[in-house]
Amino acid sequence: MDIALLVSLFLVFVFSSLPVAVAIGCAVICFTLVYPMGNLSFVAQNMYSALNSFPLMAVPFFMLTGTIMEVGGLSQRLVRVANRLVGSATSGLAMVTIVACMFFGAISGSAPATVAAIGSIMVPQMVKHGYSREFGAGLIATSGGLGIIIPPSIPLVIYGICTTTSIGDLFLAGIGPGILIGLALMIPARLIGKKRGYSGTGEPFNAREFATAAWEAKYALFVPVLILGGIYGGIFTPTEASIVGVVYAFAVSMFIYKELKLNQLLKMFSTNAALVGTIFLLFGTANSLSFLVSATDLPSRISDVLYGITSNKYVILFIINIFLLCLGMIMDTMSANLIFSPLLLAIVQPLGVDPVHFGVVVTINLALGFVTPPMATNLFLTSTLTGVPIGKIVKESFPFIVAMLIALALVTLFPQISLFPLQLCRG
């Protein structure tokens, strides 16, 4: 009865058009009034303990790093590198878009930021060279999801905090799946391009021109090396790395590329502060909800139900993948990650599932949520950027979603895709 009430309250408030953080807080308070867990001070205590976290400070700084680099001219230079690398292939500009999203994902850690930065450059270029605007919109909406898989990734930071998993390990584990998904997206891009006659630049690959483009973009390409190298070299923690990223991005954008202006900083700071305030409120209320979930012993009850169906690890992971895919359609990435990651990890960890590997699986599922309605943040953003209706974007993105689902299945079944960089670093 207690679990039914908690779940019902959560669903009622979440679907009542209240902001998610407020809805969760209302559900927690109402449940506590019916099933006293002590006085309501535990809500404030849990909110404080959630926010009194040094690793949590990485979130606003990684967000700010991506914003500064988006405005500071790094995205254009990354696109040039990608164009020199794969632009000559069939459907070359589509390939360039995917590679550029991979590069920018290694800077921003955000799917919407990747869509905005790369989509605003590449979709007009594709249209100019004969690609349909709908195809370009579907491609960028899906490829933008690479922004939260390739490290540094804000959802991986969130997962690491709420499950007490090493953020540095999660970053390394995102490299293999990020590359795999990028390659998977290139397959339908090439097949569709071949069928529709989407040609490349017509210029053969030139190592010298590629090297020149890479040299011009060296400061942008150095960001993931700086962050991951610093973390695994023991120079700084992930939180300290995020601060280093902000300072580095500011210095490069302001003094080297000279495309960031002082009058743009205030707008960036205010926008970032509003997002951070929303995230921190969500963190606090979600932590209180997690406390109630643990107090009602919900993880073990769900485990008993699943184990009653099957004890096969891969079948249970398949069921969880289906659940997460459905969840991504109706709940934003941050809320879904905070509320359900600890719960689901408690179910699969006794089966021998590595927490780092599971974090990557969760993140790929949530990346798909960016392009699966009705939430589908990337779809709405892409529609705004391109003027293409949502329905047409969904139709064009379907082959790319299928490619991501296949990659998700491979990552789920073969943990080594995620874990091999960790094994290499640990010797």
VEXBA-234846 format. One line per 3 residues: number of its first residue (from 0); their letters; for each residue x, y, z of N, C-alpha, C. Coordinates in steps of 0.02 Angstrom, whole numbers, plus 50000, padded with zeros to 5 digits. Layout:
// VEXBA-234846
NUM	A	X,Y,Z,X,Y,Z,X,Y,Z; ...
//
This chain:
// VEXBA-234846
0	MDI	50041,49939,50000,50000,50000,50000,50043,50063,50000; 50097,50062,50039,50140,50120,50042,50172,50135,49975; 50195,50082,49940,50227,50092,49875,50176,50117,49824
3	ALL	50116,50089,49825,50064,50111,49778,50048,50184,49788; 50044,50206,49851,50030,50276,49865,50087,50321,49841; 50149,50301,49854,50207,50341,49834,50210,50348,49758
6	VSL	50200,50293,49723,50202,50294,49650,50144,50336,49622; 50084,50327,49651,50026,50364,49627,50035,50439,49637; 50059,50459,49696,50071,50530,49709,50122,50559,49660
9	FLV	50175,50520,49649,50227,50543,49602,50199,50554,49532; 50159,50506,49508,50131,50511,49440,50081,50568,49435; 50039,50575,49487,49988,50628,49485,50020,50696,49481
12	FVF	50070,50708,49523,50101,50774,49524,50144,50786,49462; 50179,50735,49438,50222,50743,49379,50180,50760,49318; 50121,50729,49312,50079,50741,49253,50027,50796,49264
15	SSL	50036,50836,49316,49989,50890,49331,50014,50957,49304; 50065,50955,49262,50094,51015,49230,50135,51058,49279; 50149,51032,49339,50195,51067,49383,50266,51055,49359
18	PVA	50313,51101,49373,50383,51085,49360,50403,51020,49396; 50444,50980,49365,50459,50914,49391,50486,50917,49463; 50532,50964,49476,50561,50970,49543,50507,50984,49595
21	VAI	50460,51029,49579,50406,51046,49625,50359,50986,49634; 50345,50952,49579,50300,50893,49582,50329,50839,49627; 50394,50827,49621,50426,50777,49664,50422,50798,49737
24	GCA	50436,50862,49750,50432,50887,49819,50363,50880,49848; 50311,50895,49809,50242,50888,49833,50225,50815,49848; 50248,50769,49805,50236,50698,49816,50269,50675,49881
27	VIC	50330,50697,49893,50367,50678,49953,50331,50703,50016; 50309,50766,50015,50276,50795,50073,50209,50761,50087; 50169,50750,50035,50104,50717,50044,50112,50646,50070
30	FTL	50160,50610,50044,50172,50542,50068,50192,50541,50141; 50234,50588,50159,50259,50592,50228,50203,50609,50277; 50153,50648,50255,50097,50665,50298,50052,50604,50310
33	VYP	50050,50559,50261,50008,50498,50269,50046,50444,50306; 50110,50434,50287,50153,50384,50320,50209,50422,50354; 50199,50442,50417,50249,50483,50451,50318,50450,50452
36	MGN	50368,50486,50427,50438,50462,50427,50477,50506,50477; 50444,50528,50530,50473,50580,50572,50442,50646,50550; 50469,50701,50569,50441,50765,50546,50469,50783,50477
39	LSF	50440,50835,50449,50458,50853,50380,50528,50882,50373; 50563,50889,50429,50631,50916,50425,50677,50870,50384; 50657,50806,50378,50700,50760,50339,50704,50782,50266
42	VAQ	50651,50816,50241,50652,50840,50172,50708,50892,50163; 50709,50941,50209,50761,50992,50206,50830,50962,50215; 50835,50913,50261,50900,50881,50274,50925,50844,50212
45	NMY	50879,50809,50178,50899,50772,50118,50916,50820,50061; 50880,50875,50056,50896,50924,50004,50965,50954,50016; 50979,50969,50079,51044,50998,50095,51100,50949,50082
48	SAL	51090,50886,50102,51143,50837,50093,51155,50823,50018; 51102,50828,49978,51110,50818,49905,51152,50872,49874; 51142,50934,49897,51177,50991,49867,51245,51004,49898
51	NSF	51256,50976,49958,51320,50984,49991,51369,50932,49964; 51382,50937,49899,51421,50886,49864,51473,50920,49820; 51535,50904,49831,51589,50932,49790,51584,50908,49717
54	PLM	51571,50843,49704,51564,50821,49634,51508,50856,49596; 51455,50876,49632,51399,50909,49599,51419,50975,49567; 51470,51007,49593,51492,51071,49565,51518,51063,49494
57	AVP	51533,51002,49473,51556,50991,49405,51502,51007,49354; 51439,50998,49373,51384,51007,49325,51380,51078,49298; 51374,51130,49341,51371,51197,49312,51432,51218,49273
60	FFM	51491,51194,49295,51552,51215,49260,51559,51181,49193; 51540,51117,49187,51541,51085,49122,51490,51117,49075; 51432,51136,49103,51382,51171,49062,51409,51237,49036
63	LTG	51443,51274,49079,51470,51339,49060,51526,51330,49009; 51567,51278,49017,51620,51265,48968,51591,51256,48898; 51539,51214,48893,51508,51203,48828,51478,51266,48799
66	TIM	51447,51307,48841,51416,51369,48817,51469,51417,48790; 51523,51425,48827,51577,51471,48805,51607,51448,48739; 51618,51383,48733,51649,51358,48672,51602,51361,48612
69	EVG	51537,51355,48625,51488,51361,48571,51489,51431,48543; 51491,51481,48587,51491,51551,48565,51560,51573,48540; 51613,51541,48565,51681,51564,48553,51713,51540,48489
72	GLS	51675,51509,48444,51702,51493,48378,51733,51424,48371; 51729,51382,48423,51761,51317,48418,51722,51269,48373; 51655,51276,48371,51615,51229,48332,51631,51235,48258
75	QRL	51641,51296,48232,51658,51304,48161,51723,51269,48144; 51771,51274,48187,51836,51243,48174,51832,51166,48177; 51790,51141,48221,51780,51069,48224,51746,51043,48161
78	VRV	51699,51081,48135,51665,51063,48073,51715,51059,48015; 51762,51105,48012,51813,51104,47959,51856,51041,47963; 51874,51021,48024,51913,50960,48032,51873,50900,48007
81	ANR	51810,50896,48028,51767,50840,48007,51758,50840,47932; 51752,50898,47901,51743,50902,47829,51804,50876,47791; 51864,50893,47815,51925,50869,47784,51934,50793,47794
84	LVG	51904,50768,47848,51913,50697,47864,51867,50652,47824; 51802,50669,47820,51753,50623,47789,51709,50658,47737; 51721,50721,47722,51676,50758,47677,51674,50733,47606
87	SAT	51725,50697,47584,51727,50675,47514,51685,50612,47501; 51663,50578,47554,51626,50515,47546,51555,50528,47521; 51522,50475,47497,51451,50480,47480,51413,50503,47542
90	SGL	51366,50549,47532,51331,50580,47588,51380,50614,47635; 51430,50645,47604,51487,50672,47641,51468,50722,47695; 51422,50769,47680,51404,50819,47729,51367,50788,47788
93	AMV	51330,50733,47776,51298,50698,47831,51352,50666,47876; 51403,50638,47846,51459,50610,47884,51494,50665,47924; 51503,50722,47892,51535,50778,47927,51495,50798,47988
96	TIV	51429,50799,47981,51385,50818,48036,51394,50770,48095; 51396,50705,48081,51403,50655,48134,51470,50662,48169; 51524,50669,48129,51591,50675,48159,51596,50740,48199
99	ACM	51567,50794,48172,51569,50858,48208,51532,50853,48274; 51476,50817,48275,51439,50806,48337,51481,50766,48387; 51519,50719,48363,51564,50681,48407,51617,50726,48436
102	FFG	51647,50768,48394,51698,50815,48418,51668,50864,48469; 51610,50893,48451,51581,50943,48496,51554,50912,48560; 51532,50849,48555,51510,50813,48615,51567,50804,48665
105	AIS	51628,50799,48638,51687,50793,48682,51705,50859,48715; 51666,50912,48700,51677,50977,48730,51618,50997,48774; 51557,50988,48748,51498,51019,48780,51467,50976,48834
108	GSA	51464,50909,48825,51431,50865,48873,51355,50872,48871; 51328,50905,48821,51256,50919,48818,51229,50904,48748; 51173,50868,48744,51143,50853,48680,51112,50915,48647
111	PAT	51071,50955,48683,51044,51015,48651,51097,51064,48628; 51151,51071,48667,51205,51117,48647,51237,51092,48583; 51245,51026,48576,51275,50998,48515,51230,51010,48455
114	VAA	51164,51001,48464,51117,51014,48410,51120,51087,48388; 51120,51132,48437,51121,51204,48422,51185,51225,48386; 51242,51201,48412,51306,51222,48385,51319,51194,48316
117	IGS	51309,51129,48307,51324,51097,48243,51267,51104,48193; 51205,51100,48218,51147,51105,48174,51143,51171,48139; 51158,51225,48175,51153,51292,48145,51203,51302,48089
120	IMV	51257,51262,48090,51308,51267,48038,51294,51218,47981; 51279,51156,47999,51279,51102,47949,51213,51096,47910; 51156,51108,47942,51093,51100,47905,51089,51149,47846
123	PQM	51105,51213,47854,51106,51257,47795,51155,51235,47741; 51212,51208,47762,51261,51184,47714,51235,51124,47675; 51200,51078,47709,51171,51020,47675,51118,51042,47625
126	VKH	51075,51088,47646,51023,51112,47600,51054,51145,47539; 51106,51184,47550,51141,51219,47495,51170,51170,47444; 51190,51110,47467,51220,51061,47423,51171,51007,47401
129	GYS	51106,51020,47406,51057,50975,47377,51026,50924,47423; 51045,50923,47486,51014,50878,47534,50945,50908,47554; 50898,50865,47570,50834,50891,47592,50841,50919,47663
132	REF	50804,50972,47677,50807,51003,47744,50781,50953,47797; 50731,50913,47777,50703,50864,47824,50755,50812,47844; 50794,50789,47795,50848,50740,47809,50899,50771,47857
135	GAG	50920,50832,47842,50969,50865,47886,50943,50873,47956; 50878,50890,47963,50849,50899,48029,50846,50832,48067; 50825,50779,48033,50822,50714,48066,50891,50690,48087
138	LIA	50941,50703,48045,51009,50682,48061,51037,50719,48122; 51029,50785,48123,51059,50823,48178,51022,50811,48243; 50957,50801,48240,50918,50786,48301,50943,50723,48334
141	TSG	50959,50673,48293,50983,50609,48321,51056,50612,48339; 51097,50639,48295,51169,50642,48308,51185,50685,48369; 51143,50734,48385,51154,50775,48444,51158,50736,48508
144	GLG	51126,50676,48508,51129,50633,48567,51200,50611,48585; 51245,50614,48536,51315,50597,48550,51345,50644,48602; 51315,50704,48609,51340,50753,48656,51338,50731,48729
147	III	51294,50682,48746,51291,50658,48815,51322,50589,48824; 51349,50561,48770,51380,50495,48776,51456,50501,48777; 51483,50539,48730,51555,50550,48728,51575,50598,48784
150	PPS	51626,50580,48823,51644,50622,48881,51677,50687,48859; 51671,50740,48902,51635,50741,48966,51560,50746,48955; 51521,50711,48995,51449,50706,48986,51414,50726,49051
153	IPL	51369,50773,49047,51333,50795,49107,51290,50738,49136; 51251,50700,49095,51214,50644,49124,51259,50592,49158; 51320,50580,49132,51365,50533,49165,51388,50562,49233
156	VIY	51397,50627,49237,51413,50658,49301,51356,50648,49350; 51294,50659,49327,51235,50650,49370,51230,50578,49394; 51239,50532,49347,51236,50461,49366,51289,50445,49417
159	GIC	51350,50469,49406,51404,50455,49453,51390,50481,49522; 51359,50541,49527,51344,50570,49592,51290,50531,49628; 51235,50515,49592,51178,50484,49627,51188,50409,49639
162	TTT	51239,50379,49608,51253,50308,49622,51321,50297,49654; 51356,50352,49671,51424,50350,49699,51471,50308,49656; 51467,50318,49591,51512,50285,49544,51565,50335,49521
165	SIG	51626,50312,49509,51680,50357,49488,51663,50392,49423; 51662,50459,49425,51647,50498,49365,51702,50491,49313; 51765,50487,49336,51820,50477,49290,51814,50412,49252
168	DLF	51794,50358,49287,51784,50293,49254,51727,50297,49204; 51674,50332,49222,51617,50339,49177,51637,50376,49114; 51678,50427,49122,51701,50465,49063,51739,50419,49015
171	LAG	51785,50381,49042,51823,50335,48999,51778,50284,48966; 51728,50260,49004,51683,50208,48978,51638,50234,48922; 51629,50300,48917,51587,50328,48865,51621,50332,48797
174	IGP	51687,50324,48795,51724,50334,48732,51705,50281,48681; 51712,50217,48699,51697,50162,48652,51626,50164,48626; 51575,50167,48670,51506,50171,48645,51493,50233,48603
177	GIL	51524,50290,48621,51514,50350,48581,51539,50341,48510; 51598,50311,48503,51625,50298,48436,51582,50248,48399; 51561,50195,48434,51518,50144,48402,51453,50175,48376
180	IGL	51421,50217,48416,51358,50248,48394,51371,50295,48336; 51426,50332,48337,51443,50375,48281,51450,50335,48216; 51485,50278,48220,51493,50236,48161,51426,50206,48140
183	ALM	51384,50187,48189,51318,50159,48173,51275,50209,48137; 51278,50272,48156,51239,50324,48123,51262,50336,48052; 51326,50325,48039,51353,50335,47972,51325,50285,47921
186	IPA	51306,50226,47945,51281,50174,47899,51216,50196,47865; 51162,50213,47903,51102,50237,47868,51113,50302,47831; 51158,50346,47857,51173,50408,47821,51201,50393,47752
189	RLI	51246,50346,47748,51276,50328,47683,51225,50294,47637; 51186,50248,47665,51137,50211,47625,51084,50258,47597; 51059,50303,47639,51008,50351,47616,51039,50399,47565
192	GKK	51101,50421,47579,51135,50466,47533,51146,50435,47465; 51164,50371,47464,51175,50336,47401,51110,50330,47362; 51055,50317,47398,50990,50309,47365,50965,50375,47338
195	RGY	50976,50429,47374,50949,50494,47354,50998,50536,47313; 51059,50512,47306,51108,50549,47267,51141,50606,47303; 51148,50599,47369,51182,50649,47409,51258,50637,47403
198	SGT	51291,50678,47366,51363,50667,47353,51405,50702,47406; 51469,50687,47405,51516,50720,47449,51543,50783,47416; 51598,50807,47442,51628,50868,47414,51659,50856,47346
201	GEP	51674,50793,47330,51707,50778,47268,51782,50785,47271; 51806,50809,47327,51879,50818,47336,51906,50757,47374; 51957,50724,47348,51985,50666,47383,52017,50688,47449
204	FNA	52022,50639,47493,52054,50654,47558,52125,50677,47548; 52142,50733,47579,52209,50761,47574,52238,50768,47644; 52289,50729,47657,52317,50727,47725,52344,50796,47746
207	REF	52371,50832,47698,52399,50897,47715,52344,50947,47735; 52289,50947,47697,52234,50992,47713,52201,50973,47779; 52196,50907,47791,52168,50884,47854,52213,50907,47913
210	ATA	52278,50899,47904,52324,50920,47956,52320,50995,47969; 52310,51034,47916,52304,51106,47924,52241,51124,47963; 52184,51091,47946,52121,51103,47981,52127,51082,48054
213	AWE	52160,51025,48066,52168,51001,48135,52212,51048,48175; 52262,51076,48143,52306,51123,48178,52269,51187,48196; 52225,51210,48151,52186,51270,48165,52136,51258,48222
216	AKY	52115,51195,48230,52066,51178,48282,52099,51146,48343; 52165,51152,48347,52201,51115,48399,52178,51133,48470; 52160,51196,48480,52139,51217,48547,52072,51185,48566
219	ALF	52028,51176,48518,51964,51142,48530,51975,51067,48541; 52016,51037,48498,52029,50965,48503,52066,50947,48567; 52099,50996,48597,52138,50982,48657,52095,50976,48720
222	VPV	52032,50999,48717,51990,51001,48777,51981,50932,48808; 51958,50880,48770,51950,50814,48802,52016,50785,48827; 52071,50801,48792,52136,50778,48816,52153,50810,48883
225	LIL	52139,50875,48888,52152,50911,48949,52111,50883,49007; 52047,50872,48995,52002,50850,49049,52016,50778,49069; 52014,50732,49020,52024,50661,49037,52096,50648,49058
228	GGI	52144,50680,49023,52214,50671,49042,52227,50697,49112; 52198,50754,49129,52207,50782,49195,52178,50738,49250; 52118,50710,49236,52085,50667,49285,52125,50604,49296
231	YGG	52143,50570,49241,52177,50506,49249,52252,50513,49261; 52278,50573,49250,52347,50585,49269,52354,50604,49343; 52297,50608,49378,52298,50624,49448,52312,50697,49462
234	IFT	52305,50739,49410,52320,50811,49418,52261,50846,49452; 52200,50828,49433,52141,50857,49465,52082,50810,49463; 52033,50825,49505,51971,50785,49509,51925,50806,49452
237	PTE	51870,50768,49439,51823,50789,49387,51795,50859,49399; 51781,50876,49462,51755,50943,49476,51807,50997,49460; 51868,50985,49480,51922,51031,49464,51933,51035,49389
240	ASI	51925,50978,49355,51932,50977,49281,51880,51021,49248; 51819,51022,49276,51766,51064,49247,51784,51138,49254; 51815,51157,49309,51835,51227,49319,51893,51244,49272
243	VGV	51940,51198,49265,51994,51208,49217,51966,51217,49147; 51914,51178,49130,51882,51184,49065,51853,51253,49052; 51821,51282,49104,51793,51349,49098,51848,51401,49085
246	VYA	51901,51397,49125,51956,51445,49117,51989,51438,49049; 52000,51375,49028,52031,51362,48963,51986,51387,48906; 51921,51372,48911,51875,51393,48858,51872,51469,48853
249	FAV	51870,51502,48911,51868,51575,48911,51932,51604,48880; 51990,51577,48899,52053,51603,48873,52058,51594,48797; 52040,51534,48773,52044,51520,48702,51996,51564,48662
252	SMF	51933,51567,48686,51881,51604,48650,51893,51679,48650; 51920,51704,48706,51927,51777,48714,51993,51802,48685; 52048,51766,48698,52114,51794,48683,52148,51762,48622
255	IYK	52128,51701,48604,52160,51669,48546,52115,51674,48484; 52053,51649,48489,52007,51655,48432,51975,51724,48429; 51969,51757,48486,51943,51825,48491,51872,51831,48463
258	ELK	51832,51779,48473,51762,51781,48449,51713,51788,48507; 51736,51783,48569,51694,51793,48627,51701,51865,48651; 51645,51900,48658,51645,51969,48679,51621,51974,48751
261	LNQ	51646,52026,48786,51628,52035,48856,51553,52043,48865; 51519,52077,48817,51447,52087,48825,51407,52023,48818; 51439,51969,48793,51404,51904,48788,51408,51865,48853
264	LLK	51456,51882,48896,51466,51843,48956,51407,51847,49004; 51380,51907,49014,51325,51916,49061,51265,51873,49041; 51249,51873,48976,51193,51832,48952,51207,51758,48964
267	MFS	51269,51736,48951,51286,51665,48962,51281,51647,49035; 51306,51690,49079,51304,51677,49151,51232,51674,49176; 51190,51720,49153,51120,51721,49177,51082,51659,49153
270	TNA	51093,51641,49090,51060,51581,49063,51083,51519,49100; 51148,51514,49111,51176,51457,49146,51151,51454,49218; 51147,51512,49251,51125,51513,49321,51053,51489,49327
273	ALV	51010,51508,49280,50940,51485,49282,50936,51410,49275; 50975,51382,49229,50975,51309,49219,51003,51274,49281; 51056,51301,49309,51086,51270,49368,51038,51271,49427
276	GTI	51002,51327,49436,50953,51331,49491,50900,51278,49485; 50876,51267,49423,50826,51215,49411,50854,51146,49427; 50915,51134,49404,50947,51068,49415,50957,51055,49490
279	FLL	50981,51106,49526,50995,51096,49597,50931,51084,49637; 50877,51119,49620,50813,51106,49653,50790,51035,49639; 50799,51013,49577,50781,50945,49559,50823,50894,49598
282	FGT	50888,50908,49605,50932,50865,49644,50906,50857,49715; 50888,50912,49746,50866,50910,49816,50803,50869,49826; 50751,50883,49786,50688,50846,49794,50695,50773,49773
285	ANS	50735,50760,49721,50746,50690,49700,50782,50650,49754; 50827,50682,49790,50862,50647,49844,50814,50628,49900; 50765,50672,49914,50714,50656,49964,50670,50598,49940
288	LSF	50653,50598,49875,50614,50543,49848,50654,50478,49851; 50718,50481,49836,50760,50421,49839,50762,50393,49910; 50762,50437,49960,50761,50415,50030,50697,50376,50044
291	LVS	50640,50401,50020,50577,50366,50031,50576,50299,49993; 50603,50299,49933,50607,50237,49894,50645,50183,49932; 50702,50203,49962,50742,50156,50001,50705,50135,50064
294	ATD	50670,50183,50096,50635,50168,50159,50577,50119,50148; 50546,50121,50089,50492,50075,50074,50516,50009,50044; 50583,50003,50038,50613,49942,50012,50590,49925,49941
297	LPS	50579,49978,49902,50554,49967,49833,50603,49929,49789; 50669,49942,49792,50715,49905,49748,50710,49829,49757; 50709,49807,49819,50708,49734,49830,50641,49704,49809
300	RIS	50587,49743,49816,50521,49717,49794,50519,49710,49719; 50546,49760,49684,50549,49754,49611,50594,49697,49590; 50651,49690,49625,50697,49634,49611,50662,49567,49618
303	DVL	50623,49560,49670,50587,49497,49681,50539,49482,49624; 50506,49535,49599,50460,49525,49543,50499,49504,49480; 50553,49539,49465,50593,49523,49405,50625,49454,49411
306	YGI	50653,49439,49469,50685,49374,49478,50633,49317,49476; 50569,49335,49491,50516,49285,49485,50500,49270,49412; 50515,49318,49369,50504,49308,49297,50564,49271,49266
309	TSN	50624,49294,49283,50685,49264,49255,50744,49284,49299; 50794,49242,49299,50857,49259,49334,50913,49273,49283; 50895,49273,49219,50944,49286,49167,50962,49361,49166
312	KYV	51025,49376,49174,51048,49445,49177,51029,49484,49115; 51037,49454,49057,51025,49490,48995,50951,49502,48982; 50909,49457,49004,50837,49468,48997,50815,49526,49041
315	ILF	50842,49528,49102,50825,49583,49148,50851,49649,49120; 50912,49649,49092,50938,49709,49061,50895,49731,49002; 50870,49682,48964,50825,49698,48908,50761,49732,48933
318	IIN	50732,49705,48987,50671,49734,49016,50685,49805,49040; 50743,49815,49072,50761,49882,49097,50772,49930,49039; 50803,49906,48984,50812,49949,48925,50745,49972,48898
321	IFL	50697,49926,48893,50630,49944,48869,50599,49996,48915; 50606,49985,48981,50578,50032,49029,50610,50101,49021; 50676,50104,49014,50711,50168,49007,50693,50203,48942
324	LCL	50685,50165,48888,50665,50195,48825,50596,50227,48830; 50550,50192,48864,50483,50220,48874,50486,50280,48921; 50528,50275,48972,50535,50329,49020,50561,50393,48986
327	GMI	50608,50384,48939,50636,50441,48904,50586,50478,48861; 50531,50444,48844,50479,50476,48804,50436,50524,48846; 50432,50513,48912,50385,50550,48953,50418,50591,49008
330	MDT	50484,50584,49017,50518,50618,49072,50585,50646,49047; 50603,50705,49072,50666,50734,49050,50725,50693,49076; 50781,50699,49042,50840,50659,49057,50865,50666,49128
333	MSA	50867,50727,49153,50893,50740,49220,50850,50706,49273; 50784,50714,49268,50739,50684,49318,50742,50609,49316; 50740,50580,49256,50742,50507,49249,50807,50479,49279
336	NLI	50862,50513,49265,50927,50490,49290,50930,50492,49366; 50909,50548,49395,50913,50556,49468,50869,50508,49505; 50809,50497,49480,50760,50457,49517,50771,50382,49507
339	FSP	50784,50362,49445,50783,50290,49431,50850,50256,49428; 50905,50293,49416,50970,50260,49411,50989,50222,49475; 50984,50253,49535,51000,50215,49596,50955,50153,49605
342	LLL	50891,50162,49589,50843,50107,49597,50861,50049,49551; 50874,50064,49487,50888,50011,49439,50956,49979,49451; 51005,50019,49471,51071,49991,49486,51067,49941,49544
345	AIV	51026,49956,49594,51017,49910,49650,50987,49843,49627; 50951,49844,49572,50920,49782,49546,50971,49741,49508; 51013,49773,49466,51057,49735,49421,51125,49720,49452
348	QPL	51146,49759,49502,51213,49748,49529,51222,49679,49560; 51171,49652,49595,51179,49583,49621,51188,49530,49567; 51170,49547,49505,51178,49500,49449,51248,49504,49419
351	GVD	51291,49548,49446,51359,49554,49421,51368,49607,49368; 51318,49651,49359,51324,49705,49310,51369,49760,49340; 51420,49780,49301,51466,49831,49324,51430,49899,49326
354	PVH	51435,49936,49382,51401,50001,49387,51423,50050,49332; 51486,50048,49312,51511,50093,49260,51478,50076,49193; 51478,50012,49177,51446,49989,49115,51372,50007,49115
357	FGV	51339,49997,49171,51267,50011,49176,51254,50086,49167; 51299,50128,49192,51291,50200,49183,51291,50219,49110; 51333,50187,49070,51335,50202,48999,51270,50178,48965
360	VVT	51246,50119,48985,51183,50093,48957,51126,50141,48972; 51122,50164,49034,51070,50213,49053,51075,50276,49011; 51136,50301,49001,51146,50363,48965,51127,50357,48891
363	INL	51142,50300,48860,51122,50290,48790,51046,50289,48784; 51013,50256,48832,50939,50256,48832,50912,50326,48837; 50941,50365,48882,50917,50434,48892,50933,50477,48831
366	ALG	50988,50462,48796,51004,50498,48734,50950,50487,48682; 50923,50426,48680,50868,50412,48634,50805,50450,48653; 50798,50464,48718,50741,50504,48741,50739,50573,48712
369	FVT	50797,50599,48690,50799,50666,48660,50765,50668,48592; 50754,50609,48561,50723,50609,48494,50660,50566,48491; 50634,50545,48549,50573,50505,48550,50518,50545,48585
372	PPM	50466,50567,48547,50412,50607,48577,50375,50569,48633; 50342,50607,48679,50328,50678,48674,50381,50725,48704; 50428,50700,48746,50477,50745,48776,50523,50772,48721
375	ATN	50568,50731,48696,50605,50744,48634,50633,50814,48627; 50675,50835,48674,50703,50902,48674,50738,50919,48608; 50776,50870,48583,50813,50883,48520,50767,50895,48461
378	LFL	50710,50860,48460,50663,50870,48404,50635,50941,48404; 50615,50965,48462,50587,51033,48465,50639,51085,48449; 50700,51075,48475,50753,51122,48461,50771,51122,48387
381	TST	50775,51063,48357,50791,51058,48286,50737,51089,48243; 50674,51078,48262,50618,51108,48226,50622,51184,48228; 50641,51211,48286,50648,51283,48292,50706,51310,48249
384	LTG	50761,51272,48248,50820,51294,48209,50808,51290,48134; 50772,51239,48112,50767,51225,48040,50700,51244,48009; 50649,51252,48051,50582,51265,48024,50547,51203,47997
387	VPI	50576,51144,48009,50545,51081,47986,50495,51057,48038; 50434,51038,48019,50385,51012,48067,50410,50950,48104; 50387,50942,48166,50408,50886,48207,50396,50819,48173
390	GKI	50337,50811,48142,50320,50747,48111,50369,50726,48057; 50392,50774,48017,50440,50759,47964,50509,50742,47992; 50527,50776,48047,50591,50760,48079,50590,50689,48106
393	VKE	50535,50671,48138,50528,50603,48166,50536,50551,48110; 50503,50563,48053,50506,50516,47997,50578,50508,47972; 50614,50563,47964,50682,50560,47939,50732,50533,47991
396	SFP	50716,50541,48054,50762,50518,48106,50754,50444,48122; 50701,50413,48097,50687,50343,48115,50744,50295,48098; 50774,50298,48037,50830,50251,48024,50889,50262,48072
399	FIV	50900,50323,48093,50955,50337,48139,50939,50312,48209; 50876,50316,48228,50855,50289,48293,50865,50213,48294; 50848,50181,48239,50859,50108,48234,50933,50091,48241
402	AML	50976,50130,48209,51048,50119,48214,51072,50127,48286; 51045,50178,48322,51063,50187,48392,51038,50130,48435; 50979,50103,48420,50953,50046,48458,50997,49984,48449
405	IAL	51021,49974,48388,51066,49917,48376,51130,49926,48416; 51157,49987,48415,51218,50001,48453,51206,49992,48528; 51147,50013,48552,51130,50003,48622,51129,49929,48640
408	ALV	51100,49888,48596,51098,49816,48609,51169,49787,48613; 51213,49810,48569,51282,49785,48570,51318,49806,48634; 51309,49869,48654,51341,49893,48716,51314,49855,48776
411	TLF	51249,49840,48777,51219,49803,48832,51246,49732,48836; 51251,49699,48779,51272,49629,48777,51347,49620,48786; 51386,49670,48766,51459,49664,48768,51489,49720,48810
414	PQI	51492,49711,48876,51517,49764,48921,51587,49788,48904; 51627,49747,48869,51696,49766,48854,51698,49828,48808; 51645,49840,48770,51644,49900,48729,51651,49962,48773
417	SLF	51620,49960,48832,51625,50015,48880,51688,50011,48922; 51705,49951,48944,51754,49943,48998,51826,49936,48975; 51838,49925,48909,51907,49912,48889,51954,49971,48902
420	PLQ	51932,50036,48896,51979,50090,48912,52000,50089,48986; 51954,50070,49029,51972,50066,49101,52025,50013,49113; 52016,49956,49079,52063,49901,49087,52132,49921,49061
423	LCR	52133,49959,49005,52197,49981,48979,52233,50029,49028; 52193,50074,49057,52222,50124,49104,52246,50091,49168; 52212,50037,49188,52231,50004,49250,52284,49951,49240
426	G	52304,49943,49177,52358,49896,49162,52336,49824,49163
//
